[in-house]
Amino acid sequence: MLKSHNPNSVLIIGSGIAGLSLALKLAEHVSVTLLAKRGLLESNTRYAQGGIAAVLDPNDSIEQHVQDTLIAGDGLCDETAVRFTAQSGKHMIQELINLSVPFTPCNIDNEQDCALFPFHLTREGGHSHRRIIHAADHTGQSVQISLALKARQHPNIVILEHYTAVDLIHVNGRCVGAYALNQASDEFTTFAARAVVLATGGAGKVYLYTSNPDLATGDGIAMAWRAGCRVANMEFMQFHPTVLFHPSERAFLVSEAVRGEGGLLKRPDGTRFMPDYDAREELAPRDIVARAIDSEMKKLGCDHMWLDISHKPADFITSHFPTIYKRCFALGIDITKEPIPVVPAAHYTCGGVMTDLNAKTDLPNLYAIGEVAYTGLHGANRLASNSLLEALVFADAAYHDILQQIKTDTLLMPPALPDWDDSQVRPSPEQIMIAHDWDELRRVMWDYVGIVRTEKRLNRALKRTLVIREEIEEFYAHYELNTDFIELRNLALISELIIRSALARKESRGLHYIADYPNKQQDSQPTVMIPNNYMK
């Protein structure tokens, strides 16, 4: 067993935009240990195609950004958090520009005056103004690479790749470190730290179909819950309507622009269905399209629907959608001649670990930033491109709070910590249980806790999930752990939190649509869950 490289350091768990941006700031004042569950370049951030929302055009305003966010959040945003985030946007973008993130330069498109701002701003659903700064269609990847390069070069940052965090360590009411599994050696490491920051991303892998990478298993939310922290709004999972359905490619988004340019959604028999659901047909908002596809799949017993743009000229398709064309063609699908198999997929976790505006959780010395956190910004639905902004803003807030505590000596050195005790466990006799429970759990969540819910389905899902959790905890107590099992344990807990939160909300609002309660309630509040008490 190994101790932390430096117990005087700050431990950051997660290597996306939130974790890396915080690490670079803190490293100017204190040593930082950063754990990456995969390689340093692999995170949820890397797969963010769109951009970052911020008020950068003088013709735009903070108030407009605030109002757009509140409308998208469907009555459940914390307006203080919304204003705090929107007001910080311009400064956060300037920091990324200073770090050489290659944002797309401005071009004259008759909608943006390039003399006012040198980078191109686009507009996405829900925004009243052009305010999305981006690096072509690979913003997240460009940000990830830029930040990771700077972090690798910093002498005060120790980067440990392929480490799986297992649980937080808390002594005398404060967080003092964490246990993690070194995937290369199968050894557990005890990391002592003056402060611990969760930057572990969301929990999209709880569903059978997701746009998220495999690492999005809700680890930080699960660890914080087990350590006694409240979580909120776990019922609000955002689904993207059209992800490519293919056994070799389960996380490739098919852009909404395909529908915008005339793509038609069809049943297996070739008939259209969107006219039956909304007067705007294929151009209806994302949640309506996702529910329509889900409804058709359930009615017909199909595992996907079809998105067809083959009626357009081939050169139009290849010029407008070169990436989608190439990816599909490589898989044997020629979208100039045939439809694209698509399925809705879990995309973004709007709930998470409750924090204040300094990114502090309920457990002293523990912070949460990025998708793992519930700050109040998103409410019942996330406004497009607010997610990377939130990660930057609250990483900066955590930085200022931690720095202030370092300067005033209120961040105490951690005590001597016990090593991970695996003396009473034995090698697992078989791995099939893990694989079977992993598959069953995600199918239960997809079938019963997906885009359209009913109390009957939710109760059935809860009953099965509790059985799976009991099996998992029995295994946890007696057998050696590996990353697959640690992730399964976390996913099972996240599943239960999502189901219980969904059962508690007796209305349809934002991303939560339950057929038993199709209308909204007045004076609706966030769903807050408390460990050992469950509901507030």
C-alpha positions as CSV (number, residue, x, y, z in Angstrom):
1,M,0.0,0.0,0.0
2,L,1.2,3.5,-0.9
3,K,0.6,6.7,0.8
4,S,-0.1,9.9,-1.1
5,H,2.9,11.5,-2.8
6,N,2.3,14.6,-0.6
7,P,-0.3,14.8,2.2
8,N,0.1,18.6,2.0
9,S,-1.4,18.6,-1.5
10,V,-4.9,19.1,-2.7
11,L,-6.3,15.9,-4.2
12,I,-8.4,16.4,-7.4
13,I,-10.3,13.4,-8.7
14,G,-11.1,13.8,-12.3
15,S,-9.3,15.2,-15.4
16,G,-11.9,17.0,-17.4
17,I,-12.2,20.8,-17.9
18,A,-13.2,21.3,-14.2
19,G,-10.4,19.3,-12.7
20,L,-7.6,20.5,-15.0
21,S,-8.5,24.2,-14.8
22,L,-8.6,24.0,-11.0
23,A,-5.3,22.1,-10.9
24,L,-3.5,24.7,-13.0
25,K,-4.7,27.5,-10.7
26,L,-4.0,25.8,-7.4
27,A,-0.5,24.7,-8.6
28,E,0.7,28.2,-8.4
29,H,0.3,28.1,-4.6
30,V,0.2,24.5,-3.5
31,S,1.1,21.0,-4.7
32,V,-1.7,19.2,-6.5
33,T,-2.3,15.5,-7.0
34,L,-4.7,14.8,-9.9
35,L,-6.2,11.3,-10.5
36,A,-7.4,10.3,-13.9
37,K,-9.6,7.1,-14.2
38,R,-8.4,6.6,-17.8
39,G,-5.7,8.5,-19.6
40,L,-5.4,12.2,-19.0
41,L,-7.1,13.0,-22.3
42,E,-10.1,10.8,-21.7
43,S,-13.0,12.6,-20.0
44,N,-16.6,13.7,-20.6
45,T,-15.1,17.1,-21.6
46,R,-13.4,15.5,-24.6
47,Y,-16.7,14.5,-26.2
48,A,-18.4,18.0,-25.9
49,Q,-18.8,18.9,-29.6
50,G,-20.7,22.2,-29.3
51,G,-19.1,25.0,-27.3
52,I,-19.2,27.3,-24.2
53,A,-21.9,29.8,-23.6
54,A,-20.8,33.2,-22.5
55,V,-21.8,36.8,-23.1
56,L,-19.0,38.0,-25.3
57,D,-20.8,40.1,-27.9
58,P,-21.5,43.7,-26.8
59,N,-25.0,43.4,-28.3
60,D,-25.7,40.5,-25.9
61,S,-26.4,40.9,-22.2
62,I,-26.0,39.1,-18.9
63,E,-29.7,39.5,-18.3
64,Q,-30.6,37.8,-21.5
65,H,-28.3,34.8,-20.7
66,V,-29.9,34.6,-17.2
67,Q,-33.4,34.6,-18.6
68,D,-32.6,32.0,-21.3
69,T,-31.2,29.8,-18.5
70,L,-34.1,30.3,-16.2
71,I,-36.6,29.4,-19.0
72,A,-34.7,26.3,-20.0
73,G,-34.6,25.2,-16.3
74,D,-38.4,25.2,-16.2
75,G,-38.8,26.9,-12.8
76,L,-36.2,25.0,-10.8
77,C,-33.0,27.0,-11.3
78,D,-31.4,28.9,-8.4
79,E,-31.4,32.4,-9.8
80,T,-28.4,33.4,-7.6
81,A,-26.3,30.6,-9.1
82,V,-27.5,31.4,-12.6
83,R,-26.5,35.1,-12.3
84,F,-23.2,34.2,-10.7
85,T,-22.4,31.8,-13.6
86,A,-23.5,34.2,-16.3
87,Q,-21.5,37.1,-14.9
88,S,-18.3,35.1,-14.7
89,G,-18.5,33.8,-18.3
90,K,-16.4,36.4,-20.1
91,H,-13.5,36.2,-17.7
92,M,-13.5,32.4,-17.9
93,I,-13.3,32.4,-21.7
94,Q,-10.5,34.9,-21.6
95,E,-8.5,32.5,-19.4
96,L,-9.0,29.8,-22.0
97,I,-7.9,32.1,-24.8
98,N,-4.8,32.9,-22.7
99,L,-4.1,29.2,-22.5
100,S,-4.1,28.9,-26.3
101,V,-7.4,27.1,-26.8
102,P,-7.8,27.2,-30.6
103,F,-11.3,28.8,-30.8
104,T,-12.7,29.3,-34.3
105,P,-11.9,32.8,-35.5
106,C,-14.7,35.2,-36.5
107,N,-15.9,35.2,-40.1
108,I,-18.3,37.6,-41.7
109,D,-21.7,35.8,-41.9
110,N,-23.9,38.8,-41.9
111,E,-25.0,38.0,-38.3
112,Q,-21.9,38.8,-36.4
113,D,-19.7,42.0,-36.5
114,C,-16.2,40.7,-36.4
115,A,-14.9,44.1,-35.2
116,L,-16.7,43.5,-31.9
117,F,-15.3,40.1,-31.1
118,P,-12.5,38.2,-32.9
119,F,-13.9,34.7,-32.5
120,H,-16.9,33.1,-34.1
121,L,-20.1,32.9,-32.0
122,T,-22.8,30.5,-32.9
123,R,-26.3,30.1,-31.5
124,E,-27.9,26.9,-30.1
125,G,-31.4,25.9,-28.9
126,G,-32.8,28.0,-26.1
127,H,-30.4,30.9,-26.6
128,S,-31.8,34.3,-27.7
129,H,-28.5,35.5,-29.0
130,R,-25.2,34.2,-30.6
131,R,-23.1,33.5,-27.5
132,I,-21.5,30.0,-28.1
133,I,-17.8,30.2,-28.6
134,H,-16.4,27.0,-30.1
135,A,-13.5,25.3,-31.7
136,A,-15.2,24.0,-34.9
137,D,-17.2,20.9,-33.8
138,H,-14.6,19.6,-31.3
139,T,-14.6,22.2,-28.6
140,G,-14.2,19.8,-25.7
141,Q,-11.3,18.0,-27.3
142,S,-9.5,21.2,-28.0
143,V,-10.0,22.4,-24.4
144,Q,-8.9,19.1,-23.0
145,I,-5.7,19.0,-25.0
146,S,-4.7,22.6,-24.2
147,L,-5.3,22.2,-20.5
148,A,-3.7,18.8,-20.3
149,L,-0.5,20.0,-22.0
150,K,-0.2,22.8,-19.5
151,A,-0.8,20.5,-16.6
152,R,1.8,17.9,-17.7
153,Q,4.4,20.7,-17.8
154,H,3.6,22.1,-14.4
155,P,6.1,21.1,-11.7
156,N,3.6,21.3,-8.9
157,I,1.1,18.9,-10.4
158,V,1.5,15.1,-10.0
159,I,-0.7,13.4,-12.6
160,L,-1.6,9.8,-11.9
161,E,-3.4,8.1,-14.8
162,H,-5.5,4.9,-14.6
163,Y,-6.5,5.3,-10.9
164,T,-10.0,4.4,-9.9
165,A,-11.3,6.3,-6.8
166,V,-13.1,3.9,-4.4
167,D,-14.2,6.0,-1.4
168,L,-13.6,9.2,0.5
169,I,-11.9,9.2,3.8
170,H,-13.4,11.4,6.5
171,V,-12.2,11.8,10.1
172,N,-13.7,14.0,12.8
173,G,-16.3,15.4,10.4
174,R,-14.0,16.5,7.6
175,C,-12.7,15.0,4.4
176,V,-9.0,14.1,4.7
177,G,-8.4,12.0,1.6
178,A,-9.5,9.1,-0.5
179,Y,-8.7,5.5,-1.4
180,A,-8.0,4.6,-5.0
181,L,-7.1,1.5,-7.0
182,N,-4.0,1.6,-9.2
183,Q,-5.3,-0.3,-12.2
184,A,-1.8,-1.2,-13.4
185,S,-0.7,-2.9,-10.1
186,D,-4.1,-3.8,-8.7
187,E,-3.0,-2.2,-5.4
188,F,-4.9,0.3,-3.3
189,T,-3.4,3.7,-2.6
190,T,-4.3,5.8,0.4
191,F,-4.2,9.5,-0.6
192,A,-4.1,12.0,2.3
193,A,-4.9,15.6,1.4
194,R,-5.7,19.0,2.9
195,A,-8.7,19.2,0.6
196,V,-10.4,16.8,-1.8
197,V,-12.2,18.0,-5.0
198,L,-14.6,15.8,-6.9
199,A,-14.5,16.5,-10.7
200,T,-15.6,13.1,-11.8
201,G,-18.3,14.0,-14.3
202,G,-21.8,12.6,-14.7
203,A,-23.5,9.2,-14.7
204,G,-24.7,8.6,-18.3
205,K,-23.5,4.9,-18.2
206,V,-26.3,4.1,-15.8
207,Y,-28.4,3.8,-19.0
208,L,-28.1,1.2,-21.8
209,Y,-27.7,3.9,-24.4
210,T,-25.6,7.0,-23.7
211,S,-23.5,9.6,-25.5
212,N,-21.1,9.5,-22.6
213,P,-17.7,7.7,-22.5
214,D,-17.4,4.5,-20.5
215,L,-15.9,6.4,-17.5
216,A,-19.2,8.3,-16.8
217,T,-20.3,6.0,-14.0
218,G,-21.3,8.5,-11.3
219,D,-18.3,7.8,-9.1
220,G,-18.1,11.2,-7.4
221,I,-21.9,11.3,-6.6
222,A,-21.8,7.8,-5.1
223,M,-18.7,8.5,-3.0
224,A,-20.1,11.8,-1.7
225,W,-23.4,10.2,-0.8
226,R,-21.7,7.4,1.1
227,A,-19.7,10.1,2.9
228,G,-22.9,11.8,4.0
229,C,-23.5,14.5,1.4
230,R,-26.8,15.5,0.1
231,V,-27.7,15.1,-3.6
232,A,-30.4,16.9,-5.5
233,N,-32.5,16.6,-8.7
234,M,-31.2,13.2,-9.7
235,E,-34.4,12.6,-11.7
236,F,-33.4,15.1,-14.3
237,M,-31.3,13.2,-16.9
238,Q,-31.0,14.9,-20.3
239,F,-31.5,12.7,-23.3
240,H,-30.2,13.4,-26.8
241,P,-32.8,12.3,-29.4
242,T,-30.5,10.9,-32.0
243,V,-27.4,8.8,-31.3
244,L,-26.2,6.3,-33.8
245,F,-27.5,2.8,-33.1
246,H,-24.8,0.3,-34.0
247,P,-23.0,-2.5,-32.1
248,S,-19.6,-1.0,-32.8
249,E,-20.6,2.6,-32.1
250,R,-22.8,3.4,-29.1
251,A,-21.8,7.0,-28.3
252,F,-21.8,8.8,-31.6
253,L,-24.2,11.8,-31.8
254,V,-26.1,12.4,-35.0
255,S,-26.4,16.2,-35.0
256,E,-29.7,17.9,-34.7
257,A,-28.6,19.8,-37.8
258,V,-29.5,16.7,-39.9
259,R,-33.2,17.3,-39.0
260,G,-32.7,21.0,-39.5
261,E,-31.6,20.4,-43.0
262,G,-34.6,18.1,-43.9
263,G,-33.9,14.8,-42.2
264,L,-37.0,12.8,-41.5
265,L,-37.7,10.4,-38.6
266,K,-39.3,7.1,-39.7
267,R,-40.6,3.9,-38.4
268,P,-39.2,0.5,-39.7
269,D,-41.9,0.4,-42.3
270,G,-40.8,3.8,-43.7
271,T,-43.7,5.9,-42.4
272,R,-43.1,9.1,-40.6
273,F,-44.3,9.6,-37.0
274,M,-43.3,13.1,-35.9
275,P,-46.4,14.7,-37.4
276,D,-48.4,12.6,-34.9
277,Y,-46.6,14.3,-32.0
278,D,-46.0,17.9,-32.7
279,A,-46.9,20.5,-35.3
280,R,-43.3,21.4,-35.7
281,E,-42.6,17.8,-36.7
282,E,-38.8,17.0,-36.9
283,L,-38.0,20.5,-35.8
284,A,-39.8,20.2,-32.4
285,P,-37.6,20.7,-29.3
286,R,-35.2,18.0,-28.2
287,D,-37.3,16.6,-25.3
288,I,-40.4,16.3,-27.5
289,V,-38.5,14.5,-30.3
290,A,-36.8,12.2,-27.7
291,R,-40.2,11.3,-26.1
292,A,-41.7,10.6,-29.6
293,I,-38.9,8.2,-30.6
294,D,-39.1,6.5,-27.2
295,S,-42.9,6.1,-27.5
296,E,-42.6,4.6,-31.0
297,M,-39.9,2.1,-29.9
298,K,-42.1,1.0,-26.9
299,K,-45.3,0.7,-29.0
300,L,-43.6,-1.3,-31.8
301,G,-41.1,-3.3,-29.6
302,C,-38.2,-1.9,-31.7
303,D,-34.7,-1.1,-30.4
304,H,-34.3,1.9,-32.7
305,M,-35.9,4.2,-35.2
306,W,-34.6,5.7,-38.5
307,L,-33.4,9.2,-39.5
308,D,-33.5,9.6,-43.2
309,I,-31.9,12.4,-45.3
310,S,-31.2,10.2,-48.4
311,H,-33.8,12.2,-50.3
312,K,-31.3,15.1,-50.4
313,P,-28.6,15.2,-53.2
314,A,-25.5,13.2,-52.3
315,D,-23.1,16.2,-52.6
316,F,-25.4,18.2,-50.3
317,I,-25.2,15.5,-47.6
318,T,-21.4,15.0,-47.9
319,S,-20.7,18.7,-47.8
320,H,-23.0,19.6,-44.9
321,F,-22.3,16.5,-42.8
322,P,-18.8,15.2,-43.6
323,T,-18.1,13.8,-40.2
324,I,-21.4,12.0,-39.9
325,Y,-21.1,10.7,-43.4
326,K,-17.6,9.3,-42.9
327,R,-18.4,7.7,-39.5
328,C,-21.5,6.0,-40.8
329,F,-19.8,4.9,-44.1
330,A,-17.0,3.3,-42.1
331,L,-19.7,1.2,-40.4
332,G,-21.3,0.2,-43.7
333,I,-24.1,2.8,-43.7
334,D,-24.2,5.1,-46.7
335,I,-26.4,7.9,-45.6
336,T,-26.8,9.2,-49.1
337,K,-28.7,6.1,-50.0
338,E,-30.2,4.7,-46.8
339,P,-31.5,6.0,-43.4
340,I,-29.5,6.2,-40.2
341,P,-30.5,3.9,-37.3
342,V,-30.9,6.1,-34.2
343,V,-31.9,5.9,-30.6
344,P,-32.2,8.5,-27.8
345,A,-29.4,8.3,-25.3
346,A,-28.6,9.6,-21.9
347,H,-26.5,12.7,-22.4
348,Y,-26.1,14.9,-19.2
349,T,-26.7,14.5,-15.5
350,C,-28.4,17.7,-14.3
351,G,-28.5,16.7,-10.7
352,G,-25.6,15.8,-8.4
353,V,-23.8,16.6,-5.2
354,M,-25.2,19.8,-3.6
355,T,-22.7,22.6,-3.3
356,D,-22.8,26.3,-2.5
357,L,-21.4,29.1,-4.7
358,N,-17.8,28.2,-3.4
359,A,-18.3,24.6,-4.7
360,K,-18.3,23.4,-1.0
361,T,-20.3,20.3,-0.2
362,D,-21.9,19.3,3.1
363,L,-18.6,17.6,4.2
364,P,-15.9,20.2,5.2
365,N,-12.8,20.1,3.0
366,L,-14.7,18.4,0.2
367,Y,-15.6,20.2,-3.0
368,A,-17.5,19.2,-6.1
369,I,-17.2,20.9,-9.5
370,G,-18.5,20.2,-13.0
371,E,-21.2,17.7,-13.9
372,V,-20.8,15.8,-10.6
373,A,-22.2,18.8,-8.8
374,Y,-25.7,20.3,-8.3
375,T,-25.1,24.0,-8.1
376,G,-28.7,25.1,-9.0
377,L,-27.7,26.4,-12.4
378,H,-29.5,23.8,-14.6
379,G,-32.8,23.3,-12.7
380,A,-35.1,20.8,-14.5
381,N,-33.2,21.1,-17.8
382,R,-29.8,22.2,-19.0
383,L,-29.5,25.1,-21.4
384,A,-27.2,24.2,-24.3
385,S,-23.5,24.9,-23.7
386,N,-23.9,26.0,-20.1
387,S,-22.2,22.8,-18.9
388,L,-18.6,23.7,-19.7
389,L,-19.2,27.2,-18.5
390,E,-20.4,25.9,-15.2
391,A,-17.3,23.7,-14.8
392,L,-15.0,26.6,-15.4
393,V,-16.9,29.0,-13.1
394,F,-17.1,26.7,-10.1
395,A,-13.6,25.4,-10.5
396,D,-12.6,29.1,-10.2
397,A,-14.8,29.5,-7.1
398,A,-13.3,26.4,-5.5
399,Y,-9.8,27.8,-6.3
400,H,-10.5,31.1,-4.5
401,D,-12.0,29.4,-1.5
402,I,-9.2,26.8,-1.1
403,L,-6.6,29.5,-1.6
404,Q,-8.2,31.7,1.1
405,Q,-8.1,28.8,3.5
406,I,-4.5,28.0,2.7
407,K,-3.5,31.6,3.4
408,T,-5.3,31.6,6.7
409,D,-4.1,28.1,7.7
410,T,-7.6,26.8,8.1
411,L,-7.0,23.8,5.8
412,L,-5.4,21.5,8.3
413,M,-2.9,18.8,7.5
414,P,-4.6,15.4,7.4
415,P,-4.0,13.0,10.3
416,A,-2.2,9.6,9.7
417,L,-4.6,7.5,7.8
418,P,-5.1,3.7,7.8
419,D,-4.3,1.7,4.7
420,W,-7.0,0.0,2.7
421,D,-7.9,-3.2,4.5
422,D,-8.3,-6.1,2.2
423,S,-7.1,-8.8,4.6
424,Q,-10.5,-10.4,4.9
425,V,-11.3,-10.7,1.2
426,R,-10.5,-13.4,-1.4
427,P,-10.2,-13.5,-5.1
428,S,-13.5,-13.4,-7.0
429,P,-14.5,-16.9,-8.2
430,E,-16.0,-15.5,-11.4
431,Q,-16.6,-12.3,-13.2
432,I,-19.9,-13.3,-14.8
433,M,-22.0,-11.8,-12.0
434,I,-20.5,-8.4,-12.6
435,A,-21.2,-8.5,-16.3
436,H,-24.7,-9.8,-15.8
437,D,-25.6,-7.2,-13.1
438,W,-24.1,-4.4,-15.2
439,D,-26.2,-5.3,-18.2
440,E,-29.4,-5.9,-16.3
441,L,-29.1,-2.7,-14.3
442,R,-28.6,-0.6,-17.4
443,R,-31.5,-2.3,-19.2
444,V,-33.8,-1.8,-16.2
445,M,-33.0,1.9,-16.1
446,W,-33.5,2.2,-19.9
447,D,-36.8,0.3,-20.0
448,Y,-38.4,1.7,-16.8
449,V,-36.6,5.0,-15.8
450,G,-36.1,6.5,-19.2
451,I,-37.6,9.3,-21.2
452,V,-41.2,8.6,-20.4
453,R,-41.9,7.2,-16.9
454,T,-44.8,5.7,-14.9
455,E,-45.1,4.9,-11.2
456,K,-45.6,1.3,-12.1
457,R,-42.4,1.1,-14.1
458,L,-40.5,3.1,-11.5
459,N,-41.6,0.8,-8.6
460,R,-40.6,-2.2,-10.6
461,A,-37.2,-0.7,-11.3
462,L,-36.7,0.1,-7.7
463,K,-37.5,-3.4,-6.6
464,R,-35.1,-5.0,-9.0
465,T,-32.4,-2.4,-8.3
466,L,-32.5,-3.0,-4.6
467,V,-32.0,-6.7,-5.2
468,I,-29.0,-6.0,-7.4
469,R,-27.6,-3.6,-4.8
470,E,-27.9,-6.2,-2.1
471,E,-26.0,-8.7,-4.3
472,I,-23.3,-6.1,-5.0
473,E,-22.8,-5.2,-1.3
474,E,-22.5,-8.9,-0.5
475,F,-19.8,-9.3,-3.1
476,Y,-18.1,-6.1,-2.0
477,A,-17.7,-7.4,1.6
478,H,-16.1,-10.7,0.6
479,Y,-14.2,-10.4,-2.7
480,E,-11.3,-8.5,-4.2
481,L,-12.3,-5.4,-6.1
482,N,-11.5,-4.3,-9.7
483,T,-12.5,-1.2,-11.6
484,D,-15.5,-2.9,-13.3
485,F,-16.9,-3.8,-9.9
486,I,-16.3,-0.4,-8.4
487,E,-18.1,1.2,-11.3
488,L,-21.0,-1.3,-11.0
489,R,-21.3,-0.6,-7.3
490,N,-21.5,3.2,-8.0
491,L,-24.0,2.8,-10.9
492,A,-26.3,0.7,-8.7
493,L,-26.4,3.4,-6.1
494,I,-26.9,6.1,-8.7
495,S,-29.8,4.1,-10.1
496,E,-31.5,3.9,-6.8
497,L,-31.1,7.7,-6.2
498,I,-32.5,8.5,-9.7
499,I,-35.5,6.2,-9.1
500,R,-36.3,7.4,-5.7
501,S,-36.0,11.0,-6.9
502,A,-38.3,10.3,-9.8
503,L,-40.9,8.7,-7.6
504,A,-40.9,11.7,-5.3
505,R,-41.7,14.2,-8.1
506,K,-45.5,14.0,-8.6
507,E,-45.5,16.2,-11.7
508,S,-44.0,16.4,-15.2
509,R,-41.4,19.1,-15.5
510,G,-38.4,19.7,-17.7
511,L,-36.6,16.4,-18.3
512,H,-38.9,14.4,-16.0
513,Y,-42.0,13.2,-17.8
514,I,-44.2,10.9,-15.8
515,A,-47.5,9.7,-17.5
516,D,-49.3,9.5,-14.1
517,Y,-48.8,13.2,-13.5
518,P,-48.6,15.0,-16.9
519,N,-49.1,18.5,-15.5
520,K,-46.9,20.8,-13.5
521,Q,-47.4,21.6,-9.8
522,Q,-47.3,25.0,-8.4
523,D,-44.4,26.0,-6.0
524,S,-42.3,23.0,-7.2
525,Q,-38.9,22.7,-5.5
526,P,-35.7,20.7,-6.1
527,T,-35.7,17.1,-5.0
528,V,-33.2,16.9,-2.2
529,M,-32.0,13.5,-0.9
530,I,-30.2,13.1,2.4
531,P,-28.2,10.0,3.3
532,N,-29.9,7.8,6.0
533,N,-33.0,9.9,5.5
534,Y,-33.4,9.9,1.8
535,M,-35.9,12.8,1.3
536,K,-36.1,16.3,2.6
